[in-house]
Amino acid sequence: AATPAAVAHLGYVQIDTINVIERSHHHILFTRIPGYRREHLAAAQSVDKSLFEYWTHALSYVPTADLRFFLPAMLGHRTSPSRWFDGVDPRDVARLLRQIRKDGALSIRDLDDEPVEKDHPWASRKPSKRALEQAFYDGYLTIAARDGMVKSYDLVERHFGWERRPRPASEGQVAEYLLERAIRAQGLISAGSVMYPKLTLPEGKHQIVIRNADF
């Protein structure tokens, strides 16, 4: 129970591949929770489903209770995907969604692509991985489980057992959420840290609060 509570207090916990003694996300929780073990985070994500993964300033664990504040970003990604996904064929995304709907969650290990040369250090030699990631950022898929750093993707509705998706938060509600999250976790905040990477917030009290807190 302490694991999702700690993530909720911090707002999110960044997931990182850096591994000297342990992955950084486990370090963050281990230093705050006596007796923390890796399986506690796995249970919160895959069993209790009190945490989910999405992009904050990087890919992170986020409280599932906050998911509606990320739905606008998912909808925005569908209409204006990043250049990283320029080469993705919509038919490949649809094919993967059909496969997952029929066969259940899958990971990159389940993709049977013919390997190609990487076009970027962070890319995969399996072209379908980028289509899988696009479906994730579009909000059609969620990361249902991890085996180390290998992610298993499943349909969002099936993973959370939704009959209907939550209602997306408004722009103002998202702004207020970002402010409250930052103040709760940090106490003193800067405009740049709160607004990254969007760097804009609606006019009004949100902007005033940021100015007053920007030391």
Salt bridges, closest charged atoms under 4 A:
GLU22 OE2 - ARG38 NE 2.64
GLU53 OE2 - ARG146 NE 2.66
ASP89 OD2 - ARG91 NH2 2.73
ASP119 OD1 - ARG130 NH2 3.11
GLU133 OE2 - LYS129 NZ 2.43
ASP138 OD1 - HIS77 ND1 2.73
ASP147 OD2 - ARG109 NH1 3.15
ASP154 OD1 - ARG158 NH2 2.64
GLU157 OE2 - ARG165 NE 2.58
GLU171 OE2 - LYS198 NZ 3.65
